[in-house]
Amino acid sequence: MLMRACTAFGILVVSLSCNVLADESSTDTSKPGATSDPLPNIVVILADDLGWNSVGYHNEEFQTPHIDSLVASGITLNRFYVAPMCSPTRAGMMTGRYPIRFGCARAVIPPYRDFGLPTSEVTLPEMLSTLGYKNRGIFGKWHLGHRRAKWHPLAQGFTHFHGHYNGAIDYFDLSRDGVHDWHVGFDSLDEQGYATDLIADAAAKWIRQSAESDAPYFCYVPFNAPHSPYQAPEEAIEQYGDLPEATDRDGKHREIYKAMIGRMDEGIGRILQAVENSGESDNTIVWFFSDNGGVGNLQDINKPLKGAKLTVFEGGIRVPACVRWPAKIPARNSTDVVCGYIDLLPTLVAIAGGECSKLSEQTIDGIDLTSVFAEPAASVAERSWFSYHGQSGVSSEHLAIVDKGWKLVVNGPQLTDVKQLKDGSHQVRLYHLEQDLNETNNLVKEKPRKVTQLAKQLIDHRSLQPKNAVPSYAIGRAGFIPPPLWTLDPADPDKLVGGYEANESK
């Protein structure tokens, strides 16, 4: 049974917004989510490792006309935050909850990991299934568990899956660790082509088919682009990159990265065209963002933001994001409201006429953003925003909190006591983001009380992580043998696939 309480971490007033905004929209048909209107179709497009400075509307060096068109025809979310890496962002988006609560925040889920999004979590597609969304498709990178069928997308609320389980697959042979990882449903698919093209074409085809139904659809398109390996068709590199001018490996990778983004943008264009051709564009929500910031070894792709993927500086967690919904969201708007990945679920559920408190009995950290969609200058209930990862283990963790214009960043061993901040074991930085959004002026010495206050909140947040959380990245890698074709058995959801060489320890 779908049941959880709609509250936000540590701030009771935020818990009210998930229901209050939905209730208000039911009596005012001028607001997004007005229940007298037909339910909108929902398309969520997720890029992978797309840097802040890697979209055309931020930097003309990158050619992204279709992403730019979404910005021009909708609302730009200028302070949209995500987790510092792939799997946690996906987990938080799917649940509306900080992934640290259910053990999915520390690290990504690599091929050898026996771990997945807990089945006790109520996902966005599961909620939408109760609200009239008959068709719920995912196209692209799952990355939320793949060694047991119980973690498969079709076991987590989706009705159709076309794509790959693992991250960092080869774009041309569609493999990970030398094994073909490309599927429709539970079946391996011998499909040929460039992964980005295949994902976009499958999503566009499904949208055309789903639009023939009287019911609204939910289409989730998590591209693997432009995540490494850096691979693109030669014609795309010639069109978007300047490879002959690159002088070193990272420079060449950056030019291929540009081509990967350009090719993804073309695919987004085909998806948007399918929506347009369906005749339902006005009442289709298209929400675009990246799962984390761009990687640090590609020059200037997060400029002017500080940091990169796998950091909790702005460049790692603040990403390009926008929402288009012509029937309800005025074009060419933008907002500086702090929001992010955990807000998709409560926002979309409210728009669909649902209430989190009736669909979930667990804490929902996200809030409903429909008031911001209707009026970009609208305020939302104050809340602290938390970022965390410990990919390398408890000896090197990254935590940050944004609260009332301030941001505290702490890097070092697991933080359990504020006294640790004075023993030299941690790097501590305090910024006033309202005056210093690019994190250039460290105010730790000037504001020690503020550091202590925010650090206590970080310690409380870090304590949410359960003992059975996903292990740090490297544990379990040695000797792993992938299952043939990454095959799962839906008849035995708990069966573990893949194994280890003899005499090798996990």
Buried (B, 14 or more C-beta within 10 A) or exposed (E): EBEBEBBBBEBEEBBBBBBBBBEBBBEEEEBBBBBEBEBBBBBBBBBBBBBBBBBBBBBEBBBBBBBBBBBBBBBBBBBBBBBBBBBBBBBBBBBBBBBBBBBBBBBBBBBBBBBBBBBEBBBBBBBBBBBBBBBBBBBBBBBBBBBBBBBBBBBBBBBBBBBBBBBBBBBBBBBBBEBBBBBEBBEBBEBEBBBBBBBBBBBBBBBBBBBEEEEBBBBBBBBBBBBBEBBBBEEBBEBBBBBEEBEEEBBBBBBBBBBBBBBBBBBBBBBBBBBEEBEBBEBBBBBBBBBBBBBBEBEEBBBEBBBBBBBBBBBBBBBBBBBBBBBBBBEEBEBEBBBBBBBBBBBBBBBBBBBBBBBBBBBBBBBBBBBBBBEBEBEBBEBBBBBBBBBBBEEBBBBBBBBEEBBBBBBBBBBEEBEBBEEEEBEBBBBBBEEBBBBEEBBBEEBEEBBBBBBEBBBBBBEBBEEEBBBBBEBBEEBBEBBEBBBBEBEEBEEEBBBBEEEEEB
